[in-house]
Structures are given as structure tokens and as C-alpha cells.
Amino acid sequence: MSIAATATADTQPSEVTAAPVDPQLRPLPVWYFALEGILGGTYDICKADPQLFPYIVGMIAVNAVISMTVLRKRLRLVRKMLKNSRTRFIAIGLVALRFGVHFLLAFLGTMFAGATGHYLLAGLMSVTTVTLLWFDQRVSFRALGLDLKR
């Protein structure tokens, strides 16, 4: 029998409250997801044109600098999202999707022969990365009861 069921007529049952949520949490900006999307397509971009590798390294450096400076206050949100099993599932799923597409195409005997296929797959991975990260943030904020329009 629960505590709420044993309450007497003159006492009110206790309400279950959620863990306190930091009201200072604000959603990550969309442009940050765009940076992550570019990084999501880097493997195929490098496969399409290996000369772009230094630019990819530069993008990784820019991403790290932005994460440590501009988004410093939101780093707690990123850490909380990374601890979430759904976010880890998305990251592992994106890697599995990339290799799954490559293995499927190899199995079918239609490997990407040119840069166009790699650019198309890079675009697909970038859009998928942005969409899934945005969705994960949206679900997390709704679960915490926070406003997404801050």
C-alpha cells in the first residue's frame, strides 16, 4: 500500500516532485548543430577529396574553440546530453548507418566510384546528424519541462 493511499482525511497525500532543473539552461543554437552536421559528413568529404582534410581539421579546431568559449555556459547541457543514453544511441547509430551504407553498397557491388556519391552521402549524414541532435535536444527539454524558445 502506498503512502498516498494511507493518508487520513485531514492530511493531504504528498506529491512526487521531479529533480530540480536548472532554469538557466538554454537550448543550443541551430548553427552549432550545423557545425556538428559538417563533422558528421567529414569521412565522406575526405573520401571524395583528400585535399580537404586540412579544412576538416580546421573545422574540428573551430568547433572545439566555439564549444569552450561561446558555448561555455551551455557546456553543462552538452554534458547532460552526452550522459543521456538516447544521445549515445544516436551517435552509435550514425556511425553504424555510415558503415552500414558502405557495406550494403559493397555487398551490392556498387561502391562509390566518384566524388559525387561521397558528397551525397556526406550530405545525407550531415542532415541526419543535425536532425537527430535537434530532436534529441527537443525531447530532453520537453522531458524537463523547459521552454525551447529561450
PEGIMO-V218859 format. One record per residue. N is the residue number from 1. PHI is phi as a letter, one per 40 degrees, with the letter a starting at -180 (* if undefined). Layout:
n=N phi=PHI
n=N phi=PHI
This chain:
n=1 phi=*
n=2 phi=c
n=3 phi=c
n=4 phi=c
n=5 phi=c
n=6 phi=c
n=7 phi=c
n=8 phi=c
n=9 phi=c
n=10 phi=c
n=11 phi=b
n=12 phi=c
n=13 phi=c
n=14 phi=c
n=15 phi=c
n=16 phi=c
n=17 phi=b
n=18 phi=c
n=19 phi=c
n=20 phi=c
n=21 phi=b
n=22 phi=c
n=23 phi=c
n=24 phi=c
n=25 phi=c
n=26 phi=b
n=27 phi=c
n=28 phi=c
n=29 phi=c
n=30 phi=c
n=31 phi=c
n=32 phi=c
n=33 phi=c
n=34 phi=c
n=35 phi=c
n=36 phi=c
n=37 phi=c
n=38 phi=c
n=39 phi=c
n=40 phi=c
n=41 phi=b
n=42 phi=c
n=43 phi=d
n=44 phi=c
n=45 phi=c
n=46 phi=c
n=47 phi=c
n=48 phi=c
n=49 phi=a
n=50 phi=d
n=51 phi=c
n=52 phi=c
n=53 phi=d
n=54 phi=c
n=55 phi=c
n=56 phi=c
n=57 phi=c
n=58 phi=c
n=59 phi=c
n=60 phi=c
n=61 phi=c
n=62 phi=c
n=63 phi=c
n=64 phi=c
n=65 phi=c
n=66 phi=c
n=67 phi=c
n=68 phi=c
n=69 phi=b
n=70 phi=c
n=71 phi=c
n=72 phi=d
n=73 phi=c
n=74 phi=c
n=75 phi=c
n=76 phi=c
n=77 phi=c
n=78 phi=c
n=79 phi=c
n=80 phi=c
n=81 phi=c
n=82 phi=c
n=83 phi=c
n=84 phi=c
n=85 phi=c
n=86 phi=c
n=87 phi=c
n=88 phi=c
n=89 phi=c
n=90 phi=c
n=91 phi=c
n=92 phi=c
n=93 phi=c
n=94 phi=c
n=95 phi=c
n=96 phi=c
n=97 phi=c
n=98 phi=c
n=99 phi=c
n=100 phi=c
n=101 phi=c
n=102 phi=c
n=103 phi=c
n=104 phi=c
n=105 phi=c
n=106 phi=c
n=107 phi=c
n=108 phi=c
n=109 phi=g
n=110 phi=b
n=111 phi=c
n=112 phi=c
n=113 phi=c
n=114 phi=b
n=115 phi=c
n=116 phi=d
n=117 phi=c
n=118 phi=c
n=119 phi=c
n=120 phi=c
n=121 phi=c
n=122 phi=c
n=123 phi=c
n=124 phi=c
n=125 phi=c
n=126 phi=c
n=127 phi=c
n=128 phi=c
n=129 phi=c
n=130 phi=c
n=131 phi=c
n=132 phi=c
n=133 phi=c
n=134 phi=c
n=135 phi=c
n=136 phi=c
n=137 phi=c
n=138 phi=c
n=139 phi=c
n=140 phi=c
n=141 phi=c
n=142 phi=c
n=143 phi=c
n=144 phi=c
n=145 phi=g
n=146 phi=c
n=147 phi=c
n=148 phi=c
n=149 phi=c
n=150 phi=c
